[in-house]
Amino acid sequence: MLPNVDLLFEHVLINYRWLFAICFLMPLSLGFDVFNHTRNWIVFKLSSAPKFHEKKIRDVQTQVKKWKESGADRQMCTARPGWQTMSFRQPRYKSSMFKVNVNLVDVLEVNVGEQYVRVEPMVTMGQLTATLGPLGWTIPVLPEIDDLTVGGLVMGTGIETSSHKHGLFQHICRAFEVVLSDGSIVRCTKENDPDLFYSIPWSHGTLGFLLSVDIQIVPALKYVKLEYEPVNSLKEACEVFRRQTLKKEDNQFVEGLMFSKERGVIMTGNMVSEADEDLVNRIGRWYKPWFFKHVESKFDGGPRMEYIPLRDYYHRHTRSLFWELQDIIPFGNNPIFRLLAGWMMPPKVSLLKLTQTAATKKLYEENHIIQDMLVPIEHLEDSILKFHQSVQVYPLWLCPFKLTAEPGLVNSRTSDDRMYVDIGVYGVPKVKGFKPVESTRDIEEFVRKVNGYQMLYADTYTTRMEFRKMFDHTLYDKVRDRLQCKIAFPEVYDKVKKTARL
């Protein structure tokens, strides 16, 4: 009897996912990247994007007006398939909503005089660095993973190791162009409509459809001088991390990786224009070790300072998707594999999601955790202990950021700026008796008690009341009432709660 093809396919996806990733997903991902890079380069060189932008946003506007004319009996969302997002979950809600096509993928303008870049929401971080780098510019906060989009970083959030200086991604944005539920197109800034401007970040498309963003740019130097400081206790790790973060001078970049509760490496970096060639480490090349493994090697000796090309530094975690790929391709950091196939890394998250079966989703949900929790820096030590107690996942990613008192769903809850830390937990829990719902809710409760926040790309098991306690809805509710969004769009909670995602 011939084997059931569906069962055979599922068996391969569960037990030999690495084989499927190498043979199919990695070549497809590479082809997609080559096509997009070529297409984006041509469009930017021909300066055709601004001309077509007006046509594309009128198309979005027309779709919203059709929704109104049809009776507005369903709420709206973008037509972008759920598998294309960077979240490891897919939304359930899209099937019952009025879907609006928002095909906005281009860099529109680089204005050196006024120091901003205007981009459409589907522009990725990889695309942005490839455009700005050759011109000698960058953005102050550039999140690590190539495929993160500007729209996702605005409507969700984004962070980088420079955030202790510049804040979250939203804090480097100067203007948002949006289609509202009545079909009108507005361009909001802090000056002309502060309520809408401050409400858009973290709103997950529940106030309107994002059309373009003006983002601050700053001069880019050629290298990052990166210094590594191994630490051998939790107390030392927190002390060094706080000291380097709160240092008034130097330290454009600060990052920590904890490889266990008592063992980690704190990194500090600054942009420089020149470097000793003998100390240059081009970590972005395909044959180089995964960055987190390179960092871990600092416990074994070797240089504690090196120079990394700026673009390589920005995307240092891309090839291994932080450390998530070690669970999909266990031998991915093997020198021979890197040499022969590293140039195709990484497989796209979207394709990994698209090829999941019900069984792999269940396996993933019950034996895996992805969370970013944002806590005040004074609670860093207690937070690491809580994660150790609840999940025991290592490495832990530590990234400091300045949270301003500006209004919005996420703010410092004080009259002044306040320093926070993003604690990133990605991997397979080693704690005995891990239960995804109970363990995550335990962490969520801790984060609420210390006036922290949860990044909403990940699973949230909060109730509506708990969610509203964590996030400041004061201005958001006011703007939704003013713009009559309740008929047009769901609340943020209804898009991010666990039951709204597969």
ROKE-815506 format. One record per atom (N, C-alpha, C, O, CB): x, y, z. Coordinates in steps of 0.1 Angstrom, whole numbers, plus 5000, padded with zeros to 4 digits. Glycine has a CB too. Layout:
XYZ
...
This chain:
500949885000
500050005000
500950125000
501950135008
499050005012
500550224991
501350344991
501150435003
500050435008
501050424978
502150495008
501950585020
501150705017
501150755006
503350625026
500350745027
499550865026
500550985024
501351015033
498650885038
500351065013
501251165010
501251275021
502251335024
500951224996
500051315025
499851415036
500551375049
501251465055
498351445038
500451255053
501051205065
502551205063
503251235073
500551065069
503051165052
504451165049
505051305050
506151325055
504751095035
504351395043
504751535043
504851595058
505851665061
503851625035
503851565066
503751615079
504951545088
505551615096
502451575086
505151425085
506251355092
507651425089
508451445098
506351205088
507851455077
509051525073
509151665080
510151705085
509151545058
508051735080
508051875086
508251875101
508851965106
506651945083
507851765107
508051755122
509451705125
510151765134
506951675128
509751595119
511051525123
512251565115
513351545119
510851375122
512051615103
513151655095
512951795089
513151825077
513351555083
512551885098
512252025093
513552085087
513452175078
511752115105
514752055093
515952105087
516152075073
516652155065
517152055096
515751945069
515851905055
514951985046
515352025035
515551755054
513752005050
512852095043
513352235041
513252295031
511352085049
513852285053
514352425053
515552445043
515552545036
514752465067
516452345043
517652355035
517252335020
517752415011
518652255039
516452235017
516252205003
515252294996
515252314984
515752065002
514252355004
513252434998
513152575003
513152664995
511852365000
513152595016
512852725021
514052825019
513852935016
512552715036
515252775021
516452855019
516652905005
516853025003
517652785024
516552814995
516652864981
515552954977
515753054970
516652744971
514252934982
513153024979
513353154985
513153264979
511852964984
513853154998
514153285005
515253364998
515053484996
514553255019
516253294993
517353364986
516853424973
517153544970
518453264983
516053344965
515453394953
514653524955
514653614947
514753294946
513853514966
512953624969
513753754972
513453864968
512053594981
514853734980
515653844984
516353904972
516454024970
516753804994
516853824963
517553874951
516653954942
516954064937
518153754942
515353904940
514353974932
514054104938
514054204931
513153884931
513754104951
513354234958
514554334958
514254454955
512954204972
515754284960
516854384961
517054444947
517254564946
518154304965
516954364936
517154414923
515954514919
516254624914
517154304912
514754474922
513654564919
513654694927
513454794921
512354484923
514054684940
514154814948
515254904943
515055024943
514354774963
516354844939
517454924935
517055004922
517455114920
518754834932
516454934913
516054994900
515055104903
515155214897
515354894891
514055074911
512955174914
513555304920
513255414917
511955124924
514555284930
515155404936
516055474927
515955604927
515955354949
516755404918
517655474909
516855554899
517255664894
518555374902
515755504895
514855574885
513955684891
513355754884
513955474877
513955684904
513155784911
511755774908
511055884907
513655924909
511255654905
509855644900
508855624912
507655634910
509755524891
509355594924
508455564935
507555684939
506355654941
509255524947
508055804940
507155914944
506055934934
504855964938
507956044945
506255914921
505255934911
504155824913
502955864912
505755924897
504555704916
503555594917
502855594931
501755534933
504155464915
503555664941
502955664955
501555734955
500655674961
503855744964
501355844948
500055904947
499055814942
497855814947
500156034939
499355744931
498355654925
498055534935
496855504936
498955594912
499055484942
498755374951
497955414963
497155334968
500155314956
498255534969
497455574980
495955614976
495055594984
498055694987
495755654964
494455684959
493655554958
492455544961
494455754946
494355444955
493755314954
493255264968
492255214969
494755214948
494155284978
493755254992
492555334996
491555285002
494955275002
492555464993
491455554996
490155504989
489055514995
491755694992
490255464977
489055414969
488455294976
487255284977
489455384955
489355204981
488855084987
488155115000
487055055003
490054984990
488655215008
487955255020
486555315017
485655295024
488855355028
486555395007
485255455003
484255354998
483055365001
485455564992
484755244991
483855134987
483355065000
482155025000
484655034978
484155055010
483654985022
482555065028
481555015033
484854985033
482655205028
481555285033
480355275025
479155265030
482055435033
480455275012
479355265002
478655125003
477455115001
479755284988
479355025007
478754895008
478054875021
477454765023
479854785007
478054975030
477254965042
478054955055
477554955066
476354845041
479354945053
480254935065
479754835075
479854865087
480355075071
479354725070
478854615079
479854525085
479554445093
477754535072
481154545080
482254465085
483354555088
483554665082
482754355075
484154525098
485354605101
486454575091
486454475084
485854575115
487454675090
488454665080
489754615085
490054635097
488654795073
490554555076
491954525079
492754525066
492154525056
492154395087
494054515067
494854505054
494654365048
494354265056
496354535057
494854355036
494754225029
495954145029
496054035023
494254245014
497054195035
498254125036
498053985043
497653985054
499354205043
498453875037
498253745043
499053735056
500153785057
498753635034
498453675066
499053665079
500353595079
501253625088
498053585088
500653505070
501853425070
503053515066
504253485068
501853315061
502753635060
503853725055
504453815067
505453875065
503353815044
503753815078
504253905089
505353835097
505653715095
503053935099
506153915105
507253855112
506853785125
507553715131
508153965116
505553805129
505053735141
504953585137
504653545126
503653785145
505253495147
505253355145
503753305145
503553185143
506053275155
502853385147
501353355147
500753405134
501153505128
500653405159
499553355131
498753405120
497453445125
496853375133
498553295109
496853565120
495653615126
494453535121
494353485109
495453755122
493453515130
492253445126
491153545121
490353515113
491653375139
491353675125
490253775123
490053815108
488953865104
490453895131
491153805100
491053855086
489953795078
489353865069
492453835080
489653675080
488653605071
487253665072
486553655062
488553455075
486953735083
485653785085
485553935083
484554005085
485153755098
486653995078
486754145077
486854185062
487054105053
487954195084
486554315060
486754375047
488254405045
488854485052
485854505046
488854335035
490254345033
490654455023
490054465012
490854215029
491654535027
492054655019
493554625015
494354605023
491954785027
493754625002
495054604996
495954724998
495554834994
495054564981
497054715005
497954825008
499354775003
500154725010
498054855023
499654804990
500854754983
501854874983
502054924972
500554704969
502454904994
503355014995
504654975000
504854955012
502755125005
505654964991
506954894994
508154974991
509254914990
506954764986
508055104988
509255174983
509755284992
509055345000
508855234970
511055314991
511655434996
511355554987
511555544975
513255424998
510655654993
510155764984
511155884983
511255944972
508955814990
511855914994
512756034993
513756025004
513455985015
511856164995
515056065001
516056085011
516356235011
517056285002
517355995008
515956305021
516156455022
517356475032
517156485044
514856525027
518556495026
519756515034
519656655041
520156665052
520956505025
519156755034
519056885040
518256895053
518756955062
518456985030
517156825053
516256825065
516456705073
515856685083
514856845061
517356615068
517756495076
516556405079
516256375091
518456535088
515856355068
514856255070
514756175058
515156215047
513456325074
514156055059
513855965048
512355935048
511855905059
514655835048
511755945037
510255915036
510155785029
510555765018
509556035028
509455695036
509255555031
507855515032
507055565040
510155465039
507455415024
506155345025
506255235036
507355195039
505755285011
505155195041
505155105053
505754965051
506154905061
503755095058
505754915038
506354785036
507854785034
508354675031
505554715025
508454895035
509954905033
510554825045
510154845057
510455055033
511554745043
512154665053
513454735058
513954825052
512454525048
513954685069
515154735075
516354705066
517254785064
515454675089
516354585060
517354545050
517454645038
518454685034
517254405046
516254675033
516054765022
516554905026
517154975018
514654765017
516254945038
516555075042
518055095044
518655195039
515855115055
518754995050
520255015051
520955005038
521955065036
520754905061
520354925029
520954915015
520855045007
521655074999
520354795007
519755115010
519555245004
520355355010
521055435003
518055285004
520255365023
520955485030
522455465032
523155565031
520355495044
522955345034
524355315036
525255375026
526155455029
524555175037
525055355013
525955405002
525855555002
526755624996
525555354989
524855615007
524755765007
525355825019
525455955021
523255805006
525855745029
526455795041
525555825052
525855905061
527255915037
524355765052
523355795062
522755665068
522855565062
522155885056
522155685080
521455575086
520355635094
520155755095
522455485095
519555545101
518555595110
518955565124
519755475126
517155535107
518555645134
519155635148
518755505154
519555455163
518655745156
517655445151
517155315157
516855225146
515855235139
515955335167
517755125144
517555035132
517454885137
518554825139
518755055122
516254835140
516154695145
516854595136
516954615124
514654665146
517254485142
518354395137
517854315125
518654295115
518754305147
516654265125
516254165115
515954225102
515154325101
515054075120
516454175091
516354235077
514854255073
514554365068
516954155067
513954165076
512654165071
511654245079
510454245075
512154025069
512054295090
511154385098
510754505089
511654565083
511754435111
509454545089
509054655080
508754775089
508554775101
507754615073
508854895082
508555015089
507155015094
506955065106
508755135079
506154965087
504854965092
504654885104
503954925114
503854915081
505354765105
505254685116
505954745128
505454725140
505854545114
507054825126
507754885137
507055005142
507255045154
509154925132
506155065134
505355185138
504055135145
503855175156
505055275126
503355055138
502055005143
502254905155
501354895163
501254935132
503354835155
503754755166
504854835174
504554935180
504254615162
506054785174
507154865179
508454805175
508554695169
507054865195
509554885177
510854845173
511854905182
511655005188
511154885159
512954825184
514054865193
515354825188
515454735179
513754795207
516454895192
517754855188
518754895200
518354965209
518154925175
519954855199
520954885210
521255025211
522055065220
522154795207
520755115202
520955255203
519755325210
519655445211
521155325190
518755245214
517555295220
517655365233
516855445237
516455185221
518755335240
518955405253
519255555251
519155635260
520055345261
519655585238
519955725234
518755785227
518455905230
521155735225
518055705219
517055765210
515655715212
514655775206
517455735196
515455625221
514055575224
513755455214
514555405208
513055685222
512455425214
511955325205
511855375191
512055495188
510555275210
511455285181
511455325167
510455445165
510755535157
510955205158
509355445172
508355555171
508955685174
508455785169
507155525180
509955695183
510555825187
511455885177
511856005179
511255805200
511755815166
512555875155
511655905143
512255955133
513755785151
510355895144
509455925134
508956065135
508656105146
508255825134
508956135123
508556275123
507056295118
506456395123
509456355115
506656215110
505256235104
504756095099
505456005095
505356335092
503356085100
502655965095
501656015085
500856105088
502055885107
501555945074
500555975064
499555855065
499955735064
501155985049
498255885067
497255785070
495955805062
495555915060
497055775085
495355695058
493955695054
493055665065
493155555072
493755595042
492155755069
491255735080
489955665075
489755635064
490855865086
489155625085
487955545082
486955615073
486055545067
487255505095
486955745072
486055825063
486655835049
485955895041
485755955069
487855775047
488455785034
489355905032
489955915021
487355785023
489455995041
490356105040
491756065042
492055975050
489956215050
492656145036
494156115038
494656235046
494556355042
494856105024
495356205057
495956305065
497456275067
497856165067
495256315079
498156385070
499556375073
499756435087
499556565088
500556445063
499956355097
499956415111
501456415116
502256335114
499156325120
501656525124
502956545131
502656585145
501456595149
503756655124
503756595153
503556645167
502856775168
502156815177
504856645174
503056855157
502656995157
501157015152
500457085158
503557085148
500856945141
499456965135
498356875141
497256915141
499556955121
498756765146
497756675153
498456585162
498556465160
496956595142
498856635174
499556555183
498756435189
499356325191
500056635195
497456445190
496756335195
496856215186
497056095191
495256375197
496656235173
496756125163
498156075162
498355955162
496156165150
499056165162
500556135160
500956035172
501655935169
501356255160
500656075184
501055995195
500255865197
500655775204
500956075208
499055855191
498255735192
498555625182
498255505185
496755775191
499155665171
499455565160
500355455165
500155335162
499955635148
501555485171
502455375175
501755275185
500955315194
503655435182
501955145182
501355035190
499855015187
499254925193
501555055205
499355085177
497855075175
497454965166
496254935165
497355205169
498454895159
498154785151
497054805141
496254715138
497754665160
497054915134
496154945123
494754965128
493854935120
496254835114
494555005140
493155025145
492655165145
491655205150
493054965159
493455255138
493055395137
493055435122
492455545119
494055485144
493655365113
493655395099
494755305092
495355225099
493955545097
494855335079
495855255071
497055345069
496955455064
495255215058
498255305073
499455375072
499955385057
499955275050
500555315081
500255505052
500655515038
502155555037
502755505027
499855625032
502655635046
504155665045
504555715059
503655765067
504455765034
505855715061
506455765074
507655845070
508455805062
506755645083
507755965077
509056035077
509855995089
509456005100
508756195076
511155955086
511955905097
513255985097
513856015087
512355755095
513756025109
514956095111
516156015106
516155895107
515156135126
517156085099
518356015095
519556085102
519456205105
518556015080
520656015104
521856075110
523056025101
522955915095
522056025125
524156095102
525356045094
525755905099
525755875111
526456145096
526255825089
526655695092
528255685090
528755735080
525955585083
528955625100
530355605098
530555455094
529655375094
531055635112
531755425090
532055295083
531955175093
531455065089
533355295077
532455195105
532555075114
531855105128
531555215131
533955045116
531654995135
531255005149
532454945157
532754825154
529954935152
533055025166
534054965175
533254905186
532654965195
535055085180
533354765187
532554695196
533454625207
534454565204
531754585189
533154655220
533854595231
533054495239
531854525241
534354715240
533654385243
532954285250
533454275264
534654275267
533154145243
532454265274
532854245288
532154125294
530954145298
532454375295
532754015295
532153895301
531853925316
532653995323
533053775300
530753865321
530353885335
530053745340
529653655333
529153985337
530253725353
530253595359
529253585371
529353485379
531553545363
528353675372
527253665382
526153755378
526353845370
527753705396
524953725382
523853805379
523953945384
523654045377
522553745384
524453965396
524654095402
525654175393
525454295391
525154085416
526754115390
527754185381
527154225368
527354335363
529054095379
526454135362
525754155349
524954285349
524954365341
524954035344
524054285360
523154405361
523854535364
523554635359
522054375372
524954525372
525654645375
526454695363
526354815360
526754615387
527054605355
527754655343
526854705333
527054805327
528654535338
525654635331
524654675321
524154815325
524054905316
523554575321
523754835337
523254965341
524355075340
524055185335
522754965356
525555045344
526655145343
526855185328
527055305325
527955095349
526955095319
527255125305
526055195299
526155275290
527554995298
524855155303
523655215297
523455365302
523155455293
522355145302
523755395314
523555525320
524755615318
524655735323
523155515334
525755565312
526955645309
526555765300
525955745290
528055565303
526955885304
526556005297
527256015284
526756065274
526756135306
528555975283
529355995271
529555855265
529455755271
530656065274
529955855252
530255735245
529055635244
527855675247
531455665252
529355515242
528355405241
527055435233
525955455239
527955375255
527255455220
526155465211
525255335211
524055345209
526555505197
525955225214
525255095214
525555025227
526655015231
525655015201
524454965233
524654885245
523754755243
522554775240
524254955258
524354635246
523554515244
524054415254
525254415257
523654465230
523254325259
523654215268
523154085263
521954075259
523254245282
523953975264
523453845262
523753765275
524953755279
524153775249
522753705281
522953615292
522853475288
521753435283
521853645304
523953405290
523953265285
523553165296
523353045294
525353225281
523353215308
522853145320
522453255330
522653375328
523753035326
521953215341
521553305351
522753385357
522553495361
520753245363
523853325356
525053385362
526153425352
527253465356
525653295373
525953405340
527053415330
526553495318
525553445311
527553275326
527153595314
526753675302
527853765297
528953765302
525553765306
527553835286
528453925280
527754065278
526654065272
529153865267
528354175282
527754305280
528654365269
529854375270
527754395293
527954425259
528654475247
528354625246
527254675248
528254405234
529354705243
529254845241
529854885228
530954825224
529854935252
529354975220
529855005207
529755155204
528855225209
529254925197
530555205195
530555335189
530955335175
531755255171
531455435197
530255415167
530655435153
531955505151
532255605158
529555505145
532755455142
534055515139
534255515124
533655435117
535255445147
535055605119
535255605105
536455525100
536555495088
535455755100
537455495109
538555415105
538855305115
538355305126
539855505105
539555195110
539755085118
541055015114
541555025103
538654985118
541754955124
542854865121
542354745114
541554665119
543654825135
542854725102
542254615094
542454475100
541654385098
542954615080
543454465108
543754335115
542654305126
542454195130
545054335122
541954405130
540854395140
539454405134
538454405142
541054495151
539354405121
538054415115
537454275114
538054185109
538154485101
536254265118
535454135118
534254155110
533254215114
535154075132
534254105097
533054115089
532054005091
531953905084
533454115073
531354025102
530453915108
529253885099
528653785101
530053945121
529053975089
527853955080
528153855069
527153815062
527454075075
529353815067
529653715057
529153575060
529153535072
531253715054
528753505049
528053385051
528753275059
528153185065
527653325038
530153275058
530853175065
531253205079
531853115086
532153145057
530853315084
531253355098
530353285108
529153255105
531153515099
530853265120
529953205130
528753295133
528753415132
530753185144
527653235137
526553305142
526953405153
527853375161
525353215147
526353525153
526853625162
526753585177
527753605184
526053755160
525653525181
525553495195
526653385199
527053385211
524153445198
526953295190
528053205193
529453275194
530253245202
528053095182
529553375185
530853455185
530953525198
532053535204
530853555173
529853575203
529853645216
530153555228
530953585236
528453715219
529553435227
529853335238
531253295238
531853255249
528953215236
531953295227
533353255226
534253355234
535453315237
533853245212
533753465238
534553565245
534953515259
535853565265
533853695246
534253415264
534553355277
535853265275
536553245285
533453265282
536253235263
537353145261
538653225257
539653165254
537053045250
538553355258
539653435255
539453505241
538353515236
540953355255
540553545235
540553615223
540253765225
540053815236
539353555214
540353845214
540153995215
538854035221
537753975217
540354055201
538854125230
537654175236
537254305230
536254375234
537954205251
537854345219
537554465211
537754435196
538754375193
538254585216
536854475188
537054455174
536154565166
535354635172
536554315169
536454575153
535654665145
534754585135
535254495129
536654755137
533454625135
532554555127
531954655117
531454765121
531354485135
531954625104
531254715094
529854745099
529154655104
531254645080
529454865097
528154915103
526954835099
526154795107
527955055099
526854805086
525654725081
525754585087
524654525090
525654715066
526954525088
527054395094
526654395109
525954305114
528554345094
526954505116
526554525130
525054525131
524454465139
527254645136
524454615123
522954635123
522254495122
521254475129
522554725113
522754415113
522054285110
522754165115
522654055110
521854275094
523454185127
524254075132
523453955137
523953845137
524954135144
522153975140
521353865145
520453805133
519653705136
520453905156
520553855121
519653815110
519953665106
519053595105
519853905098
521253635104
521553505098
521053385107
520653275102
523053485096
520953405120
520553295129
519153335135
518753255144
521553275140
518553445131
517253485137
517453485152
516753415159
516053395132
518353565156
518853565170
519453425172
520553395168
517753595181
518753335179
519253195181
518153095178
518252975181
519853175195
517153135171
515953055168
516352945158
515752835159
514853135163
517252975149
517552875138
518252745144
518252645137
518452935128
518852755156
519552635161
518552525164
518852415165
520352675173
517252565166
516152465169
515652405156
514952305156
515052525177
515852475145
515352435132
516452355124
516152255118
514752545123
517652415124
518752355117
519852345128
520652435129
519252445105
519852235135
520752225147
522252235143
523052275152
520552085153
522652205131
524052205127
524352335119
525352345112
524452085119
523452435119
523552555111
524752635113
525252705104
522352635113
525352625126
526552695128
527852615126
528952665129
526552745143
527652495121
528852415118
529652485107
529052525097
528452275114
531052495108
531852565098
531652515084
531652595075
533252555102
531552385082
531352325069
529952365063
529852405051
531452175069
528952365071
527652405066
527652545063
527052585053
526552375077
528252635071
528252775069
528952805056
528452885048
528952855080
530052735053
530852755041
530052715028
530052785018
532152685042
529352605029
528652555018
527252615015
526852625004
528552405019
526552645026
525152685025
524752805032
523652855032
524252575029
525752865040
525452985048
525053105040
524353195045
526653025056
525353105027
525053225018
523553225015
522953325011
525753215005
522853115019
521353115017
520553145029
519353155029
520952975011
521253165040
520653185053
520153335055
520753425049
521653145065
519053355062
518253255069
517053225060
516653295051
517753305083
516353115063
514953095056
514053205062
514153235074
514452955059
513153245054
512253355058
511253305068
510753195067
511553415046
510953385078
510053355088
508653325082
507953235086
509953465099
508353405072
507053395065
506853255059
505753195059
506853505055
507953205053
507853075047
507852965057
507252855055
509053055037
508552985068
508452885079
507052875084
506552765087
509452925091
506352985085
504952985090
504052925080
503152845083
504553125093
504252955067
503452905056
503452755056
502452695052
503852965043
504552695059
504652545057
504452475071
504752355072
506052515052
503952545081
503552475093
502252395091
501352435085
503452575104
502252275097
501052195098
500352215112
500952285120
501252045095
499152165113
498452175126
499352115137
499452165148
497052115126
499951995134
500751925144
502052005148
502352015159
501151795138
502652075138
503852145141
503552275149
504252315158
504652185128
502352335146
501952445153
501652415168
502052485177
500652505147
501052295170
500752255184
502052225191
502252265203
499852135184
502952155184
504252125190
504952245194
505552255205
505052035181
504952345185
505652475187
505052545199
505752605207
505552555174
503752555200
503052625210
503252565224
503452635234
501552635208
503352435225
503552365238
504952355242
505252335254
502952225237
505952375233
507352355237
508252475233
509452455231
507852225231
507652585232
508452705227
507852835232
506652845235
508552705211
508752935234
508253065238
509053175231
510253165229
508453075254
508353275227
508953395221
508253515228
507053525226
508753405205
508953585235
508453705242
509453815243
510653785245
507953665257
509053935243
509854055246
509054125257
508054185254
510154145234
509654135269
509054205280
509854335283
511154325284
508954115292
509254445284
509854575286
509654615301
508554645305
509354685276
510754625308
510654645323
511554765326
512654785320
511054525331
511254845337
512154945342
513554885345
513554775351
511555025354
514554965343
515954905344
516154875359
517054785362
516955005339
515554935368
515754905382
515154775386
515554715397
515155015391
514354715378
513854575380
514454475372
513954355371
512354575378
515654505366
516254405357
516654275364
516354165359
517554475351
517254285376
517654165382
516554075386
516553955384
518554195395
515454135392
514254055395
513653995383
513053885383
513254145403
513654065372
513054025359
513753895354
513153805349
513054135349
515053905354
515853785349
515553665358
515453555353
517353815349
515453685371
515153575380
513753525378
513553405379
515253625395
512853605374
511453565371
511453475359
510853375358
510553685369
512153525348
512253445336
512953305339
512553205333
513053515325
514053315347
514753185350
513753085358
513752975355
515953215359
513053145367
512053055374
510953005366
510552895368
511453135386
510453085356
509253045348
509652965336
508852875332
508553175344
510752995329
511052925316
512452865315
512552765308
510753025305
513452935320
514852895318
515152875304
515552765299
515052755326
515052985297
515452995283
516753085282
516753195287
514353045273
517753035275
518953105273
519453085259
519352975254
520053075284
520153185253
520453315258
519153405261
518153375255
521353385249
519353505269
518353605271
519053735264
520153755266
518053635286
518153805257
518653925250
518254045259
517154065264
518053945236
519254135262
519054255270
519354375261
520454395256
519854255283
518354465260
518454585252
517854705259
516654705262
517854565238
518654805263
518154915271
517455015262
517855025250
519254985279
516455085267
515855195259
515255305268
514855275279
514755135250
515255425262
514655535269
513255545265
512855545254
515455665265
512355545275
510955565273
510555705278
510755745289
510155455281
509955775268
509655915271
508255925278
507455835279
509655995258
508056045283
506756075290
505656125280
504556155284
506956185300
506056125267
505056155257
503856065257
503955945260
505656155242
502656115255
501456035256
501355925246
502155925236
500156125255
500455835248
500255715239
500055595247
500055595259
501555705230
499955485240
499655355246
500855305255
500555245266
499455245236
502055345252
503255315259
503955445263
504355515254
504155215252
504155465276
504855585280
505555555294
505255455299
503855715281
506255655298
507055635311
506255635323
506755595334
508155735312
504955675322
504055675334
504555775345
504155775356
503955545340
505455865341
505955975349
506056095341
505656095329
507355935355
506456205347
506556335340
507956345333
508156445326
506456455350
508856245335
510156245328
510456125321
509656025321
511256265339
511456125313
511956005306
512355905316
512755935327
513056035296
512355775312
512655665322
513355555314
513055525303
511455615329
514455495320
515155395313
514555255316
514255215327
516655395318
514255185305
513755055305
514654955298
515654995293
512355045298
514354825300
515154715293
514154625286
513254575292
516054645303
514454595274
513754485267
514454355270
515654335267
513754515251
513754265276
514254125279
513654035268
512454005269
514054085293
514453985259
513953895248
514253755252
515353715255
514653935235
513153675251
513153535255
512753455243
511553455239
512253495267
513653375236
513253305224
513853165225
515053155224
513853385211
513053065225
513552935225
512752825232
511552855235
514952935231
513352715235
512652605241
512852605257
514052605261
513152465236
511852625264
511952625279
512552495285
512252385281
510652655286
513552515294
514152405300
513552375314
513952275321
515652425301
512752465319
512152445332
511252325332
510552305323
511452575337
511252245343
510352135344
508852175345
508552275353
510752045356
508052115338
506552145340
506152265333
505152335337
506252145354
506852305322
506452435315
505052415309
504752315303
507452465304
504252515312
502852525307
502752655300
502752755307
501752495318
502552665287
502652785280
501652895285
502053015287
502352765265
500452855288
499452955292
499853005307
499953125309
498052905292
499952915316
500152945330
501553025331
501653115339
500152825339
502552975324
503853035326
503853175320
504453265326
504952955319
503253195308
503253325302
502353425311
502753535312
502653315288
501253375316
500453465324
501153505337
501053615342
499153395328
501953415342
502753445354
503753555351
503953645359
503553315359
504353555340
505353655336
504553785333
505053895337
506153615323
503453775326
502653895323
502253965336
502354095337
501453855315
501853895346
501453955359
502654025365
502454135370
500853845368
503753965365
504954025370
505254155363
505554255369
506253935369
505254155350
505554275342
504554385345
504954505346
505454245327
503254355346
502254455350
502654525363
502554645365
500854395350
502954435373
503254485386
504454585387
504454675396
503554375396
505454565378
506554655378
506354775368
507354845364
507854585375
505154795363
504854895353
505554875340
506154975334
505155035359
505654755336
506254715323
505254695312
504054715314
507154595325
505754655300
504954635289
505354505282
506454455284
505054755279
504454455274
504654335266
504654365251
503654425247
503654215270
505654325244
505554345229
504454255224
504254135228
506954305222
503654305214
502454245211
502454155198
501454115193
501354345209
503654135193
503754045182
503653895187
503353805180
505154065174
503953885200
504053755207
502653725213
501753805213
505153755218
502553595218
501353555224
501053635237
501953655245
501353405228
499853685238
499453755251
498153685256
497153665248
499153905248
498253645268
497153575274
496353665284
495553615292
497653445281
496653795284
495953885293
494453895290
494053875279
496554025292
493653925300
492253955298
492254095293
493254175293
491453935312
491054145289
490854275284
491254375295
491854475292
489454295278
490754345307
490954445318
492454445321
493054555324
490154395330
493154335321
494554335324
495354405313
496354475316
495154185325
494954385301
495554455289
495454605291
496454685288
494954405276
494254655294
494054795296
494754855308
495154975308
492554825297
495054775317
495854815329
497354825324
498054915329
495754715340
497854735316
499254745312
499454855302
500454925303
499554615305
498554885293
498654985283
497755105286
496555085289
498454935269
498255225284
497555345287
496655385275
497055435265
498555465290
495355355277
494355375266
493755515266
492855545258
493255275267
494155605274
493455735276
493455815263
492355845258
494255825286
494555835257
494555915244
494055825232
493355875224
495955955241
494355705232
493855605222
492355605221
491855615210
494455465224
491755595232
490255595233
489655725228
488655725220
489755565247
490255835232
489855965227
489955975212
488956025206
490656075234
491055935206
491255945192
490255845184
489755885174
492655915188
490055725190
489155635183
487655695183
486955685173
489155505190
487255765194
485955825194
485955945184
484955955177
485655875208
486956025184
486956145175
486956095160
486256165152
488256225177
487655995157
487755955142
486655845139
486655795128
489055895139
485755815148
484755715146
485255575141
484855525131
483655765136
486255535149
486955405145
486255285149
486555175144
488355415151
485355295159
484755175165
484055085154
483954965156
483855205176
483355155145
482755075134
483755025124
483554915119
481655165127
484755095122
485755065111
486854965115
487254875107
486355185106
487254975127
488454885131
488154825145
487554895154
489754975131
488654705148
488654655161
489654725170
490454805166
488954495161
489454705183
490454755193
491754675191
491754565186
489954745207
492854735196
494154665196
494054525202
494454425197
495254745203
493354515214
493254395221
492654285213
493054165213
492454405234
491654315205
490954215197
491754165185
491354065179
489654275192
492854235182
493754185172
494954105177
495554025170
494254305163
495354125190
496554065195
496253955205
497253885208
497354175201
495053945211
494853845221
495053705215
494953685203
493453855226
495353615223
495753475218
494653415210
494953345200
496053385230
493353435214
492253365206
492153435193
491353375184
490953375214
492753545190
492653605177
493753555167
493753605156
492753755178
494553465172
495653415164
495753265164
495453205173
496953475169
496253215152
496453075151
497753035156
498152915156
496253025136
